[in-house]
Amino acid sequence: MNEFVEELRFCTAKEFVHALLPTSDLFEEKKNYIFRGHEDSSFKLIPQVLRPDGRERMEKMSRAYARATGVLANASVFSAFFEFQLIRDFYKVSDEFGLYVPLSERLRKKIHHDVDVHSMNLWVDGESWLPDDMLEAAGLAQHYGVPTRLLDWTYDPLVAAFFASSSVAESEGDLCVWVFCQTDLVLLELADTSWPLVFSQPHYDGNPNLAAQRGLFTHWKTKLDSVATLVQKEKTHSFQVLDYRPLEQQVMNYCVGAHEDCPPGVFRKLVLPRSEVLDLARLLRAMRYGPARIFPGYGGVAKELGERYKLRRPMPDAES
């Protein structure tokens, strides 16, 4: 773990939960924090479409017909093309069936076409991806399982702890909750117009899961090439490539490159052995942080009932 990330290890579920409560010494007054839970502490802060399995899934789900090979396989413009078409498909089909979709001029413009190549041809060198008018739609798609370049976070640390323990299955290794202090980056964000980190909070109205989970997303902007100049840039290998680094490393390296001081404590990682996962789940359920709360509706209730046998404490042996 690099020195930019403070890692804190806990032995028991009770200590872990206490560390996540607002009264914990880890949190300073007047500072805003967001949280993300992982069942495997080795999992990196990399969005789905930048992981090998996520990118493959995105390409299979998308109607986009183009395939990049050779050195262009890592060109950011091709990944953006697949992602654009997939988010557009989610938007188009949702709209066709009368579901709520946010306003987006880019997604709406050629919605009568199966594949929108027109928009891709309008991209210019140095354009940032994702565009602002697609963030709302991308967040909605991401929240319902469509792979995008957004990372899910929550304002509620116990929601993050729920997702870290959601399998309620003991195993080797550790689970974790990431803690990200937004406040420490505000001054950097205000002072730097090219600051690439975006915080996006879609409207909760019409998305009961996101509202229940107090969710939001982070997005690290990617630079694109225009289609017109990509062929020439291929010859010199000067095209924009995908950035596969985890978020904490992107933030740290950007600050160093911009000759800015990286505030200490921006990222913390709270780690707990997975042998404590059942106790953690029981504590969270006692505070009403179970599937019925996280996934509002009958499905969440049924899921909570279905996991009861996993959380039941062993009955003591009867005396003979």
N, C-alpha and C positions, 0 to 999 in steps of 0.2 A: 504494500500500500504506500503510495507516495505521500510526501509530507504535506501536500495540499489538502489531503483528506484525513481527517481524524477518525481513527477506528476505535470503537469502544466495545469491549467484549463483556458479556454478562453470563452468569452461571445458571440463573434460575429465571423462569417465566415471570415471576413476581417482580424481580428487580428490573427486568426488561420493560414491563408495562409501566412501572413507576417512573422509569427514565423518560417515557413518552408522554406522560401527563403534563399539563401546563405548569404545574407546580415544580417540575423538575429543574435542577440547577443547570441543565443543559441549555435552557432557553432564556434569552434576555428579554426584558420588557421592551415594548415598542419596536420589536423586530418581528418580521413576518417570515414564517417557515412553511415549506411544503414537504411532502413525504411520499416515499415510494417503497412498497414492500416486495421482497423477493423470497421465494421458497428456497433458493440456492444462492448463498452469499457470493459465489464466484461469478454470478450473472452480471454482465457489464451494462452500463447505462447507454445502450445502443438501440436505436429504434428498429422496428421489425424489418423494414425494407433494406436495412444495411446489414442484416444478418443473413448468412447464406440461405438458411431455410426460408426466411421471410421473403427474400427477394425472389426465390424460385416460386414460392406460393403466389406472390404478386403477379409474376409473369404468366402463370397458369390461369389465374382468375381473370386477367385483363383480356380485352378483345384486341389489344394492340397487336399488329401483325409483324412489326419490325423486330429484328433480332440483331444485337450487336455482337460481333466476334472479334477475336484478336485483341489488339491494344485498346480498341474502342469499347470493350466489354465493361470497362470501369469509367467510361465517360459519363459525367453527371447528367448530361442531357438525355441519354437513353433511359436511365433510371427514372428521371422526371417524366418522360413520355409514358412509360408504363403506369406510373403512379397517377398521372393526370387522367389517363383513360379509365383506370379502376375506380377512382373517386367519382369520375363523371358517370360511370355505369351505376354506381351506388345511388348517386343523385338522380339519374334518369329513371331507374326502375322504381325507386321510392316515390318519386313524383307521379309516375304512371299509376301507382296504386293508391294515390291520394294521401300519402304520408307527408308529414311536415318536412320541408327542406328549406334551408336558409337561402337568402338572396345571394346570387353570385352571377354577375354579368358574364364572366368567362365560361362558367359551366352551362349557363342557359343559352348562350349565343347560337350554338349549332346543335342544340339538343335533339333535333329531328334526324340527325345523322347517327348511324351506329358507331362510327369512329370519327373523332374530330382531329383531322390532320391540319386543318386550317390554323387552329390556335398555335400548334407547334411551329408552324412556318413563320409565325409572327414573333417568336422569341428572338431577342437580340443578345449580342455578346455582353456578358456581365450581368444579365438579368438574375434576380434573386428568386429562388424557389424554396418553399412554397410561396405563391403570391398571397397578399393579405386577404383578397376577396374569396380565397378558397379555404382559409383556415377553419372557418365555422363548419363547412361541409366535411373537411378532412377530419375534424374532431368528432363529428357525429359518426362518420364511417368507422374511425378507429375504435370508438367506444363499443361498437357492435361487431368487432372482430375483423374488420377489413385492414390489412397491413398498410401502414403509412409511415412517414418519417417523424411522426409525433411520438413523444414519450408521455405516458400517463403519470400524473401526480395527484395528490389529494391534499386539501388543507387540514384534514383530520388524521392525526397520527395513528389512531386506533383502527381506522379504515385500512391504512397501510399495513398495520400489524395483522389484520384479518387476512389480507391477500398473502402475506408472508407465511401464514399458517393454514391457508385454505384447504390444503390437501389432507390436513389432520392425520398425516401418516408419518410415524417415526422412521428415521433413517439416519445414515451416517452424514457427516458434514454439518453445515450451519445454514440458518436462515438469517435474513437481515432486513432492516429498515433504513433506507437512505434519508437523511435530513439535509435539506437544501435551504440556506438562508437567503431569501430574495433581497432583503433590505441591504445587505452588504454589497450588492451589485448595482443598486439604483444609481449611485453617483457615476459609476462607470458608464452605465447605460445612457444617462442624461448628457454626459460629456462627449460621447462618441457616437456620431450619427451613423457610422457604419457598423455599430455593435450588432453582431449576427444572432444573438440569442433572443428568441421571442417567447413570451408567456401568453398563452391563448386560453381564454375561458369562454367556451360556447354558452349560449343561452341555456339555462336549465329548464325553461319552459318547454314542454314537449319531449323531454328526455329524463324520465323519472330515475333511471339508474344513475346517471351523471349527477343529478341533484342529490340523491341519497348518499352518494359517495363523495360529495363535495369535490368533484373532480376538476382538473385543469390539465393543460398540456404545455410542454416545452418543445421548441423547434429551433434547430440550428440552421440558419439560412445557408443554402448552397448556391454557388454561382454556376450559370449555364453558358453554353456557347450557342450561337445561332446555327441553324441547319446549313445556311449558306456558306459559313466559314469553316464548318466542321471538317470537310474533306481536305481542305488545305492544311488545317491544324493537325490532322492525322499524320501527315508526312513528317512534321517536325515534332510530334508528340507534345504539342503545346496547348492541348485542350484541357478544359476543367475536368478534374477527376473527383470521384466520390471520396468523402472523408469518413473513414471507418472508425475513427477514434471515439472512445466513450466520452460522454458529456463533460465529466470533470476534467479530463485532459484537454478537451477543446477550450474550455474556459481558462484553464491555467496557461496553456500555450498562447492563447490570444492575448491575455494580459501581459505576458512576458514579451511577446512580439510588439505590443503597443507601448512598451516601457511603462506599464502601469503596475503598481503594487497589487498583489493578490491578497485580498483581505483574509486573515486566518479564520478558520471555522466556517467557511462558506459551505463546505460539504462535510457531513459527518456520516459515519456508517456504524449503526448499532447492530451487533452480531450476537446471535444466541444459538447454542447447539440444538440441532433438530431433535435430539432426545427429549427436549422440553416442549415440543410442539403441541402435545396433547394438553399439557397444563396451560400453555398459552391460549389455546382455543377455548378451554373451559373458562378461563378468566374473562376472555372477550365475550363469550356467550352470556356470562353472568352480568356483564354490563350492557347486554342487548346488542352486541356487535356480532351478529350472525347473518346467515344468508337472507333471512326474512327482512332484515334492515338494509343490507347492501344491494339486494335485488328486489325492489318492491313489487308486490303482486303475488299471485297464487304460486308461481313457479319458485319464488324465493322461500315461501312458507314450506312448500313440499320438500325443497332441498334441505331446509333446516331440520325437518322431521326425519328425513332420510339419513342424516348424519348422526342422529342421537346415539345409535348403538356404538359408533366409533368413539364417542366421548364418554360413554358410561364407565364409571370406575368399577374395577373388578369387585365382585361380591366376596366378602371374607368366607373362608372355608367353614362349613358347619362343624361344630364339635361333635365328635363321635360319642 
